Amino acid sequence: MVKQCLKATFWEGFGDFLIEHYDVDEDTWLVVNGDGAEWIGECESYFHRCIYTLDRFHVARELKHSLRELLVHWKAVRRALAAYDPQGLFAAMDVIPKESIPEDRRTDWERLKGFLRGHEKHLVDYRKILAANET
């Protein structure tokens, strides 16, 4: 209950801050870039027009941690990530044999793959979403 209250307090306070300092209204889009922490993703629940996207720096850092010795695979996933292509990213990740990941990083690799699949919509280029919603 306290954790939920803190989330609400933060996002409500942030919304109040935006209204007080910027010219925003119910038609203003808010783009929130985060590292995948659950509380950051809650932004979509608090704002009418909000796009939550995973920060490419954090995603790339995690991918590189697992793939640093596999340069061909690292370049393929990095290209797909830079292109905001979740399906291409998943395809590039899926061709990597589990055995080629160093044993001490396999659990993290599997966790990362699952996390990214669960956040597919947060890997899409927010500019495409904004363009599709222009009025």
PyMOL commands that place a pseudoatom at each C-alpha (Angstrom):
pseudoatom trace, name=CA, resn=MET, resi=1, chain=A, elem=C, hetatm=0, pos=[0.000, 0.000, 0.000]
pseudoatom trace, name=CA, resn=VAL, resi=2, chain=A, elem=C, hetatm=0, pos=[2.812, 2.430, 0.873]
pseudoatom trace, name=CA, resn=LYS, resi=3, chain=A, elem=C, hetatm=0, pos=[4.629, 1.617, -2.393]
pseudoatom trace, name=CA, resn=GLN, resi=4, chain=A, elem=C, hetatm=0, pos=[1.486, 2.351, -4.436]
pseudoatom trace, name=CA, resn=CYS, resi=5, chain=A, elem=C, hetatm=0, pos=[0.938, 5.565, -2.493]
pseudoatom trace, name=CA, resn=LEU, resi=6, chain=A, elem=C, hetatm=0, pos=[4.500, 6.703, -3.244]
pseudoatom trace, name=CA, resn=LYS, resi=7, chain=A, elem=C, hetatm=0, pos=[3.998, 6.045, -6.965]
pseudoatom trace, name=CA, resn=ALA, resi=8, chain=A, elem=C, hetatm=0, pos=[0.762, 8.009, -6.958]
pseudoatom trace, name=CA, resn=THR, resi=9, chain=A, elem=C, hetatm=0, pos=[2.354, 10.810, -4.987]
pseudoatom trace, name=CA, resn=PHE, resi=10, chain=A, elem=C, hetatm=0, pos=[5.283, 11.056, -7.404]
pseudoatom trace, name=CA, resn=TRP, resi=11, chain=A, elem=C, hetatm=0, pos=[3.275, 11.001, -10.637]
pseudoatom trace, name=CA, resn=GLU, resi=12, chain=A, elem=C, hetatm=0, pos=[0.556, 13.283, -9.300]
pseudoatom trace, name=CA, resn=GLY, resi=13, chain=A, elem=C, hetatm=0, pos=[3.206, 15.693, -8.028]
pseudoatom trace, name=CA, resn=PHE, resi=14, chain=A, elem=C, hetatm=0, pos=[5.013, 15.536, -11.345]
pseudoatom trace, name=CA, resn=GLY, resi=15, chain=A, elem=C, hetatm=0, pos=[1.761, 16.271, -13.166]
pseudoatom trace, name=CA, resn=ASP, resi=16, chain=A, elem=C, hetatm=0, pos=[1.172, 19.265, -10.907]
pseudoatom trace, name=CA, resn=PHE, resi=17, chain=A, elem=C, hetatm=0, pos=[4.736, 20.452, -11.603]
pseudoatom trace, name=CA, resn=LEU, resi=18, chain=A, elem=C, hetatm=0, pos=[4.197, 20.212, -15.362]
pseudoatom trace, name=CA, resn=ILE, resi=19, chain=A, elem=C, hetatm=0, pos=[0.947, 22.178, -15.190]
pseudoatom trace, name=CA, resn=GLU, resi=20, chain=A, elem=C, hetatm=0, pos=[2.527, 24.831, -13.009]
pseudoatom trace, name=CA, resn=HIS, resi=21, chain=A, elem=C, hetatm=0, pos=[5.673, 25.328, -15.111]
pseudoatom trace, name=CA, resn=TYR, resi=22, chain=A, elem=C, hetatm=0, pos=[4.655, 24.472, -18.681]
pseudoatom trace, name=CA, resn=ASP, resi=23, chain=A, elem=C, hetatm=0, pos=[1.822, 25.159, -21.071]
pseudoatom trace, name=CA, resn=VAL, resi=24, chain=A, elem=C, hetatm=0, pos=[0.246, 21.696, -20.983]
pseudoatom trace, name=CA, resn=ASP, resi=25, chain=A, elem=C, hetatm=0, pos=[-3.337, 20.506, -21.130]
pseudoatom trace, name=CA, resn=GLU, resi=26, chain=A, elem=C, hetatm=0, pos=[-5.223, 17.241, -21.655]
pseudoatom trace, name=CA, resn=ASP, resi=27, chain=A, elem=C, hetatm=0, pos=[-4.104, 17.146, -25.303]
pseudoatom trace, name=CA, resn=THR, resi=28, chain=A, elem=C, hetatm=0, pos=[-0.384, 17.390, -24.505]
pseudoatom trace, name=CA, resn=TRP, resi=29, chain=A, elem=C, hetatm=0, pos=[1.639, 14.246, -25.089]
pseudoatom trace, name=CA, resn=LEU, resi=30, chain=A, elem=C, hetatm=0, pos=[4.156, 13.230, -22.453]
pseudoatom trace, name=CA, resn=VAL, resi=31, chain=A, elem=C, hetatm=0, pos=[7.059, 10.969, -23.452]
pseudoatom trace, name=CA, resn=VAL, resi=32, chain=A, elem=C, hetatm=0, pos=[8.740, 9.230, -20.530]
pseudoatom trace, name=CA, resn=ASN, resi=33, chain=A, elem=C, hetatm=0, pos=[12.029, 7.467, -21.154]
pseudoatom trace, name=CA, resn=GLY, resi=34, chain=A, elem=C, hetatm=0, pos=[13.061, 5.001, -18.459]
pseudoatom trace, name=CA, resn=ASP, resi=35, chain=A, elem=C, hetatm=0, pos=[15.240, 2.054, -17.563]
pseudoatom trace, name=CA, resn=GLY, resi=36, chain=A, elem=C, hetatm=0, pos=[12.388, -0.421, -17.176]
pseudoatom trace, name=CA, resn=ALA, resi=37, chain=A, elem=C, hetatm=0, pos=[11.738, 0.114, -13.475]
pseudoatom trace, name=CA, resn=GLU, resi=38, chain=A, elem=C, hetatm=0, pos=[8.130, -0.726, -12.696]
pseudoatom trace, name=CA, resn=TRP, resi=39, chain=A, elem=C, hetatm=0, pos=[7.384, 2.590, -10.997]
pseudoatom trace, name=CA, resn=ILE, resi=40, chain=A, elem=C, hetatm=0, pos=[8.452, 4.538, -14.101]
pseudoatom trace, name=CA, resn=GLY, resi=41, chain=A, elem=C, hetatm=0, pos=[6.146, 2.492, -16.311]
pseudoatom trace, name=CA, resn=GLU, resi=42, chain=A, elem=C, hetatm=0, pos=[3.262, 3.537, -14.078]
pseudoatom trace, name=CA, resn=CYS, resi=43, chain=A, elem=C, hetatm=0, pos=[3.371, 6.933, -15.814]
pseudoatom trace, name=CA, resn=GLU, resi=44, chain=A, elem=C, hetatm=0, pos=[1.000, 5.561, -18.456]
pseudoatom trace, name=CA, resn=SER, resi=45, chain=A, elem=C, hetatm=0, pos=[-1.667, 5.136, -15.784]
pseudoatom trace, name=CA, resn=TYR, resi=46, chain=A, elem=C, hetatm=0, pos=[-1.462, 8.733, -14.598]
pseudoatom trace, name=CA, resn=PHE, resi=47, chain=A, elem=C, hetatm=0, pos=[-1.400, 10.736, -17.817]
pseudoatom trace, name=CA, resn=HIS, resi=48, chain=A, elem=C, hetatm=0, pos=[-4.041, 10.780, -20.541]
pseudoatom trace, name=CA, resn=ARG, resi=49, chain=A, elem=C, hetatm=0, pos=[-1.553, 10.922, -23.398]
pseudoatom trace, name=CA, resn=CYS, resi=50, chain=A, elem=C, hetatm=0, pos=[1.642, 9.280, -22.281]
pseudoatom trace, name=CA, resn=ILE, resi=51, chain=A, elem=C, hetatm=0, pos=[4.168, 7.150, -24.095]
pseudoatom trace, name=CA, resn=TYR, resi=52, chain=A, elem=C, hetatm=0, pos=[6.598, 5.148, -22.005]
pseudoatom trace, name=CA, resn=THR, resi=53, chain=A, elem=C, hetatm=0, pos=[9.708, 4.024, -23.842]
pseudoatom trace, name=CA, resn=LEU, resi=54, chain=A, elem=C, hetatm=0, pos=[12.706, 2.027, -22.709]
pseudoatom trace, name=CA, resn=ASP, resi=55, chain=A, elem=C, hetatm=0, pos=[15.909, 4.012, -22.674]
pseudoatom trace, name=CA, resn=ARG, resi=56, chain=A, elem=C, hetatm=0, pos=[18.192, 2.733, -25.426]
pseudoatom trace, name=CA, resn=PHE, resi=57, chain=A, elem=C, hetatm=0, pos=[21.320, 3.321, -23.331]
pseudoatom trace, name=CA, resn=HIS, resi=58, chain=A, elem=C, hetatm=0, pos=[20.119, 0.994, -20.572]
pseudoatom trace, name=CA, resn=VAL, resi=59, chain=A, elem=C, hetatm=0, pos=[18.887, -1.679, -22.982]
pseudoatom trace, name=CA, resn=ALA, resi=60, chain=A, elem=C, hetatm=0, pos=[22.121, -1.564, -25.006]
pseudoatom trace, name=CA, resn=ARG, resi=61, chain=A, elem=C, hetatm=0, pos=[24.208, -1.789, -21.852]
pseudoatom trace, name=CA, resn=GLU, resi=62, chain=A, elem=C, hetatm=0, pos=[22.365, -4.931, -20.745]
pseudoatom trace, name=CA, resn=LEU, resi=63, chain=A, elem=C, hetatm=0, pos=[22.607, -6.502, -24.187]
pseudoatom trace, name=CA, resn=LYS, resi=64, chain=A, elem=C, hetatm=0, pos=[26.314, -5.738, -24.437]
pseudoatom trace, name=CA, resn=HIS, resi=65, chain=A, elem=C, hetatm=0, pos=[26.913, -7.246, -21.001]
pseudoatom trace, name=CA, resn=SER, resi=66, chain=A, elem=C, hetatm=0, pos=[25.696, -10.594, -22.303]
pseudoatom trace, name=CA, resn=LEU, resi=67, chain=A, elem=C, hetatm=0, pos=[27.060, -10.355, -25.836]
pseudoatom trace, name=CA, resn=ARG, resi=68, chain=A, elem=C, hetatm=0, pos=[30.392, -8.560, -25.483]
pseudoatom trace, name=CA, resn=GLU, resi=69, chain=A, elem=C, hetatm=0, pos=[32.401, -11.528, -26.768]
pseudoatom trace, name=CA, resn=LEU, resi=70, chain=A, elem=C, hetatm=0, pos=[29.940, -12.229, -29.602]
pseudoatom trace, name=CA, resn=LEU, resi=71, chain=A, elem=C, hetatm=0, pos=[30.623, -9.205, -31.790]
pseudoatom trace, name=CA, resn=VAL, resi=72, chain=A, elem=C, hetatm=0, pos=[28.603, -10.327, -34.822]
pseudoatom trace, name=CA, resn=HIS, resi=73, chain=A, elem=C, hetatm=0, pos=[25.528, -10.907, -32.657]
pseudoatom trace, name=CA, resn=TRP, resi=74, chain=A, elem=C, hetatm=0, pos=[26.126, -7.745, -30.667]
pseudoatom trace, name=CA, resn=LYS, resi=75, chain=A, elem=C, hetatm=0, pos=[26.206, -5.674, -33.871]
pseudoatom trace, name=CA, resn=ALA, resi=76, chain=A, elem=C, hetatm=0, pos=[22.980, -7.275, -35.119]
pseudoatom trace, name=CA, resn=VAL, resi=77, chain=A, elem=C, hetatm=0, pos=[21.024, -6.610, -31.926]
pseudoatom trace, name=CA, resn=ARG, resi=78, chain=A, elem=C, hetatm=0, pos=[22.508, -3.109, -31.655]
pseudoatom trace, name=CA, resn=ARG, resi=79, chain=A, elem=C, hetatm=0, pos=[21.382, -2.299, -35.221]
pseudoatom trace, name=CA, resn=ALA, resi=80, chain=A, elem=C, hetatm=0, pos=[17.845, -3.531, -34.532]
pseudoatom trace, name=CA, resn=LEU, resi=81, chain=A, elem=C, hetatm=0, pos=[17.691, -1.592, -31.270]
pseudoatom trace, name=CA, resn=ALA, resi=82, chain=A, elem=C, hetatm=0, pos=[18.931, 1.590, -32.965]
pseudoatom trace, name=CA, resn=ALA, resi=83, chain=A, elem=C, hetatm=0, pos=[16.315, 1.122, -35.696]
pseudoatom trace, name=CA, resn=TYR, resi=84, chain=A, elem=C, hetatm=0, pos=[13.524, 0.867, -33.090]
pseudoatom trace, name=CA, resn=ASP, resi=85, chain=A, elem=C, hetatm=0, pos=[12.719, -2.556, -34.546]
pseudoatom trace, name=CA, resn=PRO, resi=86, chain=A, elem=C, hetatm=0, pos=[11.508, -4.853, -31.747]
pseudoatom trace, name=CA, resn=GLN, resi=87, chain=A, elem=C, hetatm=0, pos=[10.792, -7.754, -34.112]
pseudoatom trace, name=CA, resn=GLY, resi=88, chain=A, elem=C, hetatm=0, pos=[14.247, -7.432, -35.666]
pseudoatom trace, name=CA, resn=LEU, resi=89, chain=A, elem=C, hetatm=0, pos=[15.749, -7.274, -32.182]
pseudoatom trace, name=CA, resn=PHE, resi=90, chain=A, elem=C, hetatm=0, pos=[13.949, -10.441, -31.111]
pseudoatom trace, name=CA, resn=ALA, resi=91, chain=A, elem=C, hetatm=0, pos=[14.948, -12.194, -34.336]
pseudoatom trace, name=CA, resn=ALA, resi=92, chain=A, elem=C, hetatm=0, pos=[18.603, -11.221, -33.810]
pseudoatom trace, name=CA, resn=MET, resi=93, chain=A, elem=C, hetatm=0, pos=[18.441, -12.439, -30.217]
pseudoatom trace, name=CA, resn=ASP, resi=94, chain=A, elem=C, hetatm=0, pos=[16.713, -15.707, -31.125]
pseudoatom trace, name=CA, resn=VAL, resi=95, chain=A, elem=C, hetatm=0, pos=[19.505, -16.877, -33.452]
pseudoatom trace, name=CA, resn=ILE, resi=96, chain=A, elem=C, hetatm=0, pos=[22.078, -16.688, -30.666]
pseudoatom trace, name=CA, resn=PRO, resi=97, chain=A, elem=C, hetatm=0, pos=[22.688, -20.184, -29.310]
pseudoatom trace, name=CA, resn=LYS, resi=98, chain=A, elem=C, hetatm=0, pos=[22.239, -20.253, -25.547]
pseudoatom trace, name=CA, resn=GLU, resi=99, chain=A, elem=C, hetatm=0, pos=[25.501, -22.186, -25.265]
pseudoatom trace, name=CA, resn=SER, resi=100, chain=A, elem=C, hetatm=0, pos=[27.433, -19.289, -26.829]
pseudoatom trace, name=CA, resn=ILE, resi=101, chain=A, elem=C, hetatm=0, pos=[26.522, -17.034, -23.902]
pseudoatom trace, name=CA, resn=PRO, resi=102, chain=A, elem=C, hetatm=0, pos=[29.086, -17.436, -21.098]
pseudoatom trace, name=CA, resn=GLU, resi=103, chain=A, elem=C, hetatm=0, pos=[27.613, -19.715, -18.463]
pseudoatom trace, name=CA, resn=ASP, resi=104, chain=A, elem=C, hetatm=0, pos=[27.780, -17.105, -15.706]
pseudoatom trace, name=CA, resn=ARG, resi=105, chain=A, elem=C, hetatm=0, pos=[25.602, -14.763, -17.821]
pseudoatom trace, name=CA, resn=ARG, resi=106, chain=A, elem=C, hetatm=0, pos=[23.002, -17.184, -19.178]
pseudoatom trace, name=CA, resn=THR, resi=107, chain=A, elem=C, hetatm=0, pos=[20.446, -16.569, -16.459]
pseudoatom trace, name=CA, resn=ASP, resi=108, chain=A, elem=C, hetatm=0, pos=[20.725, -12.806, -16.982]
pseudoatom trace, name=CA, resn=TRP, resi=109, chain=A, elem=C, hetatm=0, pos=[20.469, -13.305, -20.750]
pseudoatom trace, name=CA, resn=GLU, resi=110, chain=A, elem=C, hetatm=0, pos=[17.258, -15.322, -20.458]
pseudoatom trace, name=CA, resn=ARG, resi=111, chain=A, elem=C, hetatm=0, pos=[15.836, -12.777, -18.010]
pseudoatom trace, name=CA, resn=LEU, resi=112, chain=A, elem=C, hetatm=0, pos=[16.703, -9.923, -20.369]
pseudoatom trace, name=CA, resn=LYS, resi=113, chain=A, elem=C, hetatm=0, pos=[15.108, -11.643, -23.352]
pseudoatom trace, name=CA, resn=GLY, resi=114, chain=A, elem=C, hetatm=0, pos=[11.910, -12.190, -21.383]
pseudoatom trace, name=CA, resn=PHE, resi=115, chain=A, elem=C, hetatm=0, pos=[11.922, -8.634, -20.080]
pseudoatom trace, name=CA, resn=LEU, resi=116, chain=A, elem=C, hetatm=0, pos=[12.324, -7.158, -23.560]
pseudoatom trace, name=CA, resn=ARG, resi=117, chain=A, elem=C, hetatm=0, pos=[9.577, -9.349, -25.004]
pseudoatom trace, name=CA, resn=GLY, resi=118, chain=A, elem=C, hetatm=0, pos=[7.309, -8.204, -22.189]
pseudoatom trace, name=CA, resn=HIS, resi=119, chain=A, elem=C, hetatm=0, pos=[8.128, -4.591, -23.067]
pseudoatom trace, name=CA, resn=GLU, resi=120, chain=A, elem=C, hetatm=0, pos=[7.833, -4.830, -26.842]
pseudoatom trace, name=CA, resn=LYS, resi=121, chain=A, elem=C, hetatm=0, pos=[5.545, -1.795, -27.076]
pseudoatom trace, name=CA, resn=HIS, resi=122, chain=A, elem=C, hetatm=0, pos=[8.108, 0.225, -25.119]
pseudoatom trace, name=CA, resn=LEU, resi=123, chain=A, elem=C, hetatm=0, pos=[10.767, -0.467, -27.754]
pseudoatom trace, name=CA, resn=VAL, resi=124, chain=A, elem=C, hetatm=0, pos=[8.806, 1.197, -30.571]
pseudoatom trace, name=CA, resn=ASP, resi=125, chain=A, elem=C, hetatm=0, pos=[9.857, 4.638, -31.780]
pseudoatom trace, name=CA, resn=TYR, resi=126, chain=A, elem=C, hetatm=0, pos=[7.667, 7.091, -29.877]
pseudoatom trace, name=CA, resn=ARG, resi=127, chain=A, elem=C, hetatm=0, pos=[7.805, 9.484, -32.859]
pseudoatom trace, name=CA, resn=LYS, resi=128, chain=A, elem=C, hetatm=0, pos=[5.773, 7.004, -34.915]
pseudoatom trace, name=CA, resn=ILE, resi=129, chain=A, elem=C, hetatm=0, pos=[3.122, 6.918, -32.196]
pseudoatom trace, name=CA, resn=LEU, resi=130, chain=A, elem=C, hetatm=0, pos=[3.027, 10.712, -32.058]
pseudoatom trace, name=CA, resn=ALA, resi=131, chain=A, elem=C, hetatm=0, pos=[2.781, 10.956, -35.848]
pseudoatom trace, name=CA, resn=ALA, resi=132, chain=A, elem=C, hetatm=0, pos=[-0.058, 8.425, -35.925]
pseudoatom trace, name=CA, resn=ASN, resi=133, chain=A, elem=C, hetatm=0, pos=[-1.953, 10.485, -33.331]
pseudoatom trace, name=CA, resn=GLU, resi=134, chain=A, elem=C, hetatm=0, pos=[-1.514, 13.916, -34.886]
pseudoatom trace, name=CA, resn=THR, resi=135, chain=A, elem=C, hetatm=0, pos=[-4.736, 15.833, -35.149]
for i in range(1, 135): cmd.bond("trace and resi %d" % i, "trace and resi %d" % (i + 1))
show_as sticks, trace
zoom trace
